[in-house]
Amino acid sequence: MNDGTPSPSSKRGSGKAALALTLAAGLALGAGGATLLGRGGHRHDAREGTGAPAPAAEAKKVKYQCPMHPTIVQDHPGECPICGMQLVAMDGGAPAPAGGAAGRKVKLYRSPMDPKQTSPTPRKDEMGMDYLPVYEDELAGEGGPKADGLATVTIDPSRQQLIGLATAEVTRGQVGSSWRTVGRVAIDETHVHHVNVKVNGYVERIYVDFIGKPVKRGDPLFSIYSPELMSAQSEYLLARGTRAALAEGGASPAGGDELVAAARARLRLWDVPDSEIRELERTGKPQKDLLLVSPMAGVVTAKSVVHGMRVNAGDMPYEITDLSEVWVLADAYEGDLARLHVGMPASFRLTAFPDRQFKGKVAFIDPVLDPKTRTAKVRLAFANPKGELRPEMFGEVTLESAPREGLRVPSDAVIDSGAQKVVFVALGDGKFQPRPVELGAASGDQVEVAKGLSEGEKVVIRANFLVDSESRLRASLAAMGGK
């Protein structure tokens, strides 16, 4: 029945809808009233001095997100723990820099995705990300000498602890020019003697029968039979007899003395020892075997005779080397030659004697460089009374000059790129500035700084390669974006 009169059911539906609208309006008014009351209460508290003004309740809390890792979100500004980039505000406002920006002037703003896109004012890129601020000290450093390709970086304390960054103070103390290299023990060529024969003969007996046997001066080496020596001995005995006959006859003994002296000189020129000559004079009979003895003390380093072999004049049956003094040969590069001089003290360590340190000095520096290795040979003389330094042994050579006063830093603080040597100086507030330096002498784990640092400054000694990478990245971004 459609007579325009609402049915009971429609009345009930309209009533429910009206009730719902009334409740919603009441809630809204209640919330608005509560808000107004709350604001009024805060203003009243402020007027009465019973409280401080509070921020608006409806203010949205700002979240900060990494542009490269969207999963990294936090409620305060800082750096991404993964890539180290500045977190940007997610509510559309300008990102707040980590560590505070008090006293720092913004030079420009750069897109987090494309460093070539810059702006003098804050803005957003095509993806809706906020441009990151770039400060003047990040582009140009904090003054002082500039390091090519590097820029001052800021690292907050939490990240410093994460990467294990440590610093050390520039100190003044004793520095000396030290040079370390590997040395090889060699025979001192001035202590080598070749034993040769000056007459033809045959080896009758061998007394020193192997290489390496130590000998003393006058020890027998071998004996030979030589017809020429037999004739020389007979001539000597004949000269002595002639001199005696002349003396008995009352003639002048001058002629006999000359004959005896000539015959004796001939035997000596053939290396017949004086003991053999005295034995010849005592017996009055030529000796069949001639005994040859060692002319010096040392070690037999070469042997070329065996029993019964024939030897000719000029042969070298033995080589004897005195090892009481040895050489240690080392290579010095061109950069090391300025620190070396003859007579410079040196020390030598061997793995065979870890608790020993042998003392010596520089005996010779080769005036010509090896064209293949571009090094010069340095000969170091070492005393070897006990024979502990054996030829062909290897060890570490250390040369040190007289110490002097100078600035020192740990050698770990220096980064050598080949083109320049750089240290990172801690400026405070988490800032680290790359500083080119000129180095002097090195001594142990310390190195002298001739130019670039002042006493009392602090330099990075651990994690400096990570700081170097960050510095190069900042410098590259600045170069691409311009200043």
C-alpha positions in Angstrom: 0.0 0.0 0.0 1.6 3.2 -1.3 -0.4 6.1 0.2 2.7 8.2 1.2 2.5 7.1 4.8 5.9 5.6 6.0 5.7 2.1 7.1 6.7 1.0 10.6 9.8 -0.7 9.3 11.0 2.4 7.4 10.4 4.5 10.5 12.5 2.1 12.5 15.4 2.4 9.8 15.2 6.1 9.7 15.3 6.3 13.4 18.5 4.2 13.6 20.2 6.3 11.0 19.3 9.5 12.7 20.5 8.1 16.0 23.9 7.1 14.5 24.4 10.6 13.0 23.5 12.1 16.4 26.1 9.9 18.2 28.8 10.7 15.7 28.2 14.4 16.0 28.2 14.2 19.7 31.5 12.4 19.7 33.1 14.9 17.4 31.9 17.8 19.5 33.1 16.0 22.6 36.5 15.5 21.1 36.6 19.1 20.0 35.6 20.3 23.4 38.2 18.1 25.0 40.8 19.5 22.7 39.7 23.1 23.4 39.7 22.3 27.1 43.1 20.8 26.9 44.5 23.7 25.0 42.8 26.1 27.3 44.2 24.2 30.3 47.8 24.4 28.9 47.4 28.1 28.3 46.0 28.5 31.8 48.9 26.6 33.2 51.3 28.7 31.3 49.6 31.9 32.5 49.6 30.7 36.1 53.2 29.5 36.0 52.2 25.9 36.9 53.5 24.2 33.7 55.3 24.6 30.3 53.6 24.7 27.0 53.3 21.3 25.3 53.3 20.6 21.6 50.1 20.1 19.8 48.6 16.7 20.3 47.7 16.4 16.6 51.3 17.0 15.5 52.6 14.1 13.5 55.8 12.4 14.8 58.6 12.5 12.2 60.2 9.3 11.0 63.6 9.1 9.3 64.4 6.6 6.6 67.5 5.6 4.6 67.2 6.5 0.9 69.1 3.4 -0.2 67.6 0.9 2.4 63.9 1.7 3.0 63.7 -0.9 5.7 65.9 1.3 8.0 63.5 3.6 9.8 64.0 5.3 13.1 62.4 8.2 15.0 65.5 10.4 15.2 68.0 11.7 12.7 71.2 9.8 12.1 73.1 7.7 9.6 72.2 4.4 8.0 74.1 1.6 9.8 74.5 -0.3 6.5 75.7 2.4 4.0 76.3 5.4 6.3 74.0 7.7 4.3 72.1 10.4 6.1 68.6 9.4 7.0 65.9 11.6 5.4 62.6 12.8 7.0 59.5 10.8 5.8 57.0 13.6 6.4 58.2 15.8 3.6 60.3 18.1 5.7 64.0 18.7 5.2 66.2 15.9 6.6 68.0 16.7 9.9 71.7 16.0 9.7 73.3 13.6 12.2 75.5 15.0 14.9 73.9 18.5 14.7 74.5 21.3 12.3 75.1 24.1 14.7 77.8 26.4 13.4 77.9 24.7 10.0 76.7 26.4 6.8 74.9 24.5 4.1 76.6 25.0 0.8 74.1 23.1 -1.4 71.6 20.3 -1.4 72.2 17.1 -3.4 69.9 14.3 -4.6 70.5 11.1 -2.7 70.1 9.0 -5.8 72.0 11.2 -8.4 74.9 13.3 -6.9 75.0 15.4 -10.1 71.6 16.9 -9.3 72.1 19.8 -6.9 70.0 22.6 -5.6 70.7 25.8 -3.6 67.5 25.3 -1.6 65.8 22.2 -0.1 63.6 20.2 -2.5 62.5 16.7 -3.5 63.7 14.6 -6.4 61.5 12.7 -8.9 61.0 9.8 -6.5 59.9 12.1 -3.7 63.1 11.9 -1.7 64.4 14.9 0.0 67.7 16.4 -1.1 70.5 16.0 1.4 72.4 19.0 2.7 76.1 19.3 1.9 78.1 21.6 4.2 81.0 23.8 3.4 83.4 22.0 5.6 82.5 18.7 3.8 83.4 20.3 0.5 86.5 22.3 1.4 87.7 20.8 4.7 88.6 22.9 7.7 91.6 24.8 6.4 95.2 23.7 6.3 96.9 21.9 3.5 94.6 20.1 1.1 94.9 16.4 0.2 94.1 15.7 -3.4 91.0 13.6 -3.9 90.0 13.6 -0.3 87.5 15.6 1.8 86.8 16.1 5.5 84.3 13.6 6.9 82.1 13.5 9.9 81.6 10.2 11.8 79.3 10.0 14.8 80.7 8.3 18.0 78.4 5.3 17.6 79.8 4.5 14.2 83.3 5.2 15.3 82.9 2.5 17.9 81.3 0.2 15.3 84.2 0.3 12.9 86.8 0.3 15.7 88.3 3.7 15.0 91.2 4.7 17.3 93.5 7.7 17.4 97.0 8.5 18.7 98.7 11.8 19.6 101.5 13.3 17.7 104.5 13.3 20.1 108.0 14.7 20.1 110.8 12.3 20.9 113.9 10.5 19.7 113.9 9.5 16.0 116.6 7.8 14.0 117.2 6.8 10.5 116.8 3.0 10.4 116.9 0.7 7.4 115.8 -2.9 7.5 116.3 -5.5 4.8 117.2 -9.1 4.3 120.9 -10.0 4.3 122.8 -13.1 3.1 126.0 -14.3 4.7 128.9 -14.6 2.2 132.6 -15.4 2.3 134.9 -12.4 2.8 136.8 -12.4 -0.5 139.8 -10.8 1.2 140.3 -13.9 3.4 140.5 -16.5 0.6 143.8 -18.3 -0.2 144.5 -20.6 -3.1 147.1 -23.3 -2.5 148.9 -24.2 -5.8 152.0 -26.1 -6.8 154.9 -24.6 -8.7 156.6 -27.8 -9.8 155.5 -30.9 -11.6 155.1 -34.0 -9.5 152.9 -36.9 -8.2 150.7 -36.9 -5.2 152.1 -39.3 -2.6 149.8 -38.7 0.4 146.7 -36.7 1.3 146.4 -35.3 4.8 143.3 -33.1 4.2 140.9 -35.3 2.3 137.5 -33.5 2.4 136.0 -30.1 1.9 135.0 -28.2 5.0 137.8 -29.6 7.2 139.3 -26.8 9.4 143.0 -26.3 9.2 145.6 -24.3 11.1 148.6 -22.4 9.8 151.4 -25.0 9.1 149.1 -28.1 9.1 150.2 -30.6 6.4 147.9 -30.7 3.3 149.6 -33.3 1.0 153.0 -34.5 -0.1 154.3 -34.9 -3.7 157.3 -36.6 -5.4 159.0 -34.4 -7.9 162.3 -35.1 -9.7 162.9 -31.4 -10.0 162.7 -31.0 -6.3 165.1 -33.9 -5.8 167.6 -32.1 -8.1 167.1 -28.8 -6.2 167.7 -30.5 -2.9 170.9 -32.1 -4.3 172.1 -28.7 -5.5 171.5 -27.2 -2.1 173.5 -29.9 -0.4 176.3 -29.5 -3.0 176.4 -25.8 -2.4 176.7 -26.3 1.3 179.5 -28.9 0.8 181.4 -26.5 -1.5 181.2 -23.7 1.1 182.6 -26.0 3.7 185.5 -27.1 1.5 186.4 -23.5 0.7 186.4 -22.7 4.4 188.7 -25.6 5.2 191.1 -24.6 2.3 191.4 -21.1 3.7 189.7 -19.5 0.8 187.2 -16.7 1.2 183.7 -18.2 2.0 182.0 -15.4 0.1 181.6 -17.4 -3.0 180.3 -20.5 -1.1 177.7 -18.3 0.7 176.3 -17.0 -2.5 175.8 -20.6 -3.9 174.1 -21.7 -0.7 171.8 -18.6 -0.7 170.8 -19.1 -4.3 170.0 -22.8 -3.8 168.0 -22.1 -0.6 166.0 -19.3 -2.4 165.1 -21.7 -5.2 163.7 -24.2 -2.7 161.7 -21.4 -1.0 160.3 -20.1 -4.3 158.9 -23.6 -4.8 157.1 -23.4 -1.5 159.4 -25.8 0.3 158.8 -25.1 4.0 161.7 -24.1 6.3 161.1 -27.2 8.4 161.8 -29.3 5.3 165.0 -27.3 4.6 166.2 -27.8 8.1 165.5 -31.5 7.9 167.5 -31.6 4.7 170.4 -29.8 6.3 170.3 -32.2 9.3 170.2 -35.5 7.3 172.3 -34.4 4.4 170.1 -36.5 2.1 167.5 -35.3 -0.4 163.9 -36.1 0.6 161.8 -38.1 -1.8 158.5 -36.6 -0.7 157.9 -32.9 -0.4 155.4 -31.9 2.3 153.2 -28.9 1.5 151.5 -27.2 4.4 148.6 -24.7 4.9 149.7 -21.1 4.6 146.8 -19.8 6.8 144.1 -20.9 9.3 140.7 -21.5 7.9 138.3 -24.0 6.3 139.0 -26.0 3.2 136.4 -24.7 0.7 137.8 -26.4 -2.5 139.8 -29.6 -3.2 140.9 -31.0 -6.5 143.6 -33.7 -5.7 143.4 -37.4 -4.9 146.1 -39.9 -4.0 148.5 -40.8 -6.9 147.4 -38.1 -9.3 149.8 -36.0 -11.3 150.0 -32.3 -10.6 151.5 -29.7 -12.8 152.9 -26.3 -12.1 150.1 -23.9 -11.6 147.5 -26.4 -10.4 145.3 -25.4 -7.5 144.8 -28.4 -5.3 143.2 -26.6 -2.4 141.3 -23.4 -1.5 141.4 -22.3 2.1 139.0 -19.6 3.5 139.3 -17.8 6.8 135.7 -17.5 8.2 136.7 -15.6 11.3 135.2 -12.6 9.4 132.4 -12.8 7.0 130.3 -10.5 4.8 126.6 -10.0 4.8 125.3 -8.9 1.5 122.1 -6.7 1.3 120.3 -4.8 -1.5 119.7 -1.1 -1.1 117.2 0.8 -3.3 117.9 4.3 -4.5 115.8 5.9 -1.8 117.9 4.1 0.9 121.3 5.1 -0.4 121.1 8.6 1.1 120.9 7.2 4.6 123.8 4.8 4.2 127.5 5.4 4.6 130.7 3.4 5.1 131.3 2.7 8.8 127.6 2.9 9.7 126.8 0.4 12.5 124.6 -2.6 11.7 123.0 -5.5 13.5 122.1 -8.9 12.1 119.6 -11.4 13.4 119.1 -15.0 12.4 116.3 -17.5 13.0 119.0 -20.0 14.1 119.9 -17.7 16.9 116.8 -15.8 17.9 118.3 -14.5 21.1 121.5 -13.3 19.5 122.2 -10.0 17.8 125.4 -9.8 15.8 127.1 -6.5 15.5 129.0 -5.2 12.4 129.4 -2.2 10.2 129.0 -1.2 6.6 132.3 -2.0 4.7 131.4 -1.2 1.1 128.6 0.3 -0.9 128.6 -0.6 -4.6 128.9 2.6 -6.7 126.9 1.0 -9.6 123.3 0.0 -9.4 122.1 -3.4 -10.8 120.1 -2.5 -14.0 117.7 -5.4 -13.4 116.8 -4.9 -9.8 117.6 -1.2 -9.5 119.5 -1.8 -6.3 123.1 -1.4 -5.1 124.9 -4.1 -3.2 125.9 -3.2 0.4 128.6 -5.3 2.1 128.5 -5.5 5.9 131.5 -6.8 7.8 130.8 -9.0 10.8 133.2 -10.8 13.2 132.7 -14.5 13.3 135.2 -16.0 15.8 133.0 -19.0 16.7 131.9 -19.7 13.1 128.3 -19.2 13.9 127.7 -17.2 10.8 127.8 -19.7 7.9 127.9 -18.6 4.3 124.5 -18.6 2.5 122.5 -18.1 5.8 119.7 -15.5 5.6 118.7 -13.0 8.3 117.4 -9.5 9.0 119.8 -6.5 8.7 119.1 -3.3 10.7 121.1 -0.2 10.3 120.5 2.8 12.6 122.0 6.3 12.6 122.4 8.6 15.6 119.0 9.6 17.1 117.7 13.1 17.0 114.6 15.1 18.2 111.5 15.1 16.0 107.8 14.6 15.7 106.6 11.1 15.6 103.4 9.2 14.7 102.7 5.5 14.5 103.4 4.2 11.1 99.9 2.7 10.9 98.5 6.3 10.8 100.1 6.9 7.3 98.2 6.0 4.2 100.6 5.9 1.2 98.7 6.1 -2.1 102.0 6.4 -4.1 101.2 10.0 -5.1 101.0 11.4 -1.6 101.2 10.3 2.0 98.1 11.2 4.1 97.0 11.0 7.7 93.5 11.8 9.1 93.6 14.4 11.8 90.8 14.4 14.4 89.3 17.9 14.6 86.7 17.1 17.3 82.9 16.7 17.1 83.5 13.6 14.9 85.3 15.4 12.1 88.4 14.0 10.5 90.4 16.0 8.0 92.9 14.4 5.5 96.3 16.0 5.9 99.2 15.4 3.4 102.5 14.9 5.3 106.2 14.6 4.5 107.9 11.8 6.3 111.4 11.4 7.6 113.2 8.5 9.2 111.4 5.4 10.4 112.3 3.7 13.7 110.4 0.6 14.7 106.7 1.2 14.6 107.2 5.0 14.7 107.8 7.3 11.8 109.1 10.9 11.7 106.8 13.6 10.4 108.9 16.4 8.8 106.0 18.5 7.7 102.2 18.6 7.9 101.5 18.0 11.6 101.9 19.8 14.9 102.7 18.3 18.3 99.5 17.4 20.3 97.3 16.7 17.3 95.5 13.4 17.1 95.6 11.1 14.1 93.6 8.0 13.2 95.7 4.8 13.6 92.9 2.2 13.3 90.2 2.0 10.7 91.9 4.7 8.7 91.3 2.9 5.5 87.6 3.0 6.1 87.9 6.7 6.8 89.9 7.1 3.6 87.2 5.4 1.6 84.5 7.7 3.0 86.7 10.7 2.4 87.3 9.7 -1.2 83.5 9.2 -1.7 82.7 12.6 -0.3 85.4 14.2 -2.5 84.0 12.4 -5.6 80.5 13.5 -4.8 81.7 17.1 -4.4 83.6 16.9 -7.7 80.5 15.6 -9.6 78.1 18.1 -8.0 80.4 21.1 -8.2 81.0 23.8 -5.6 
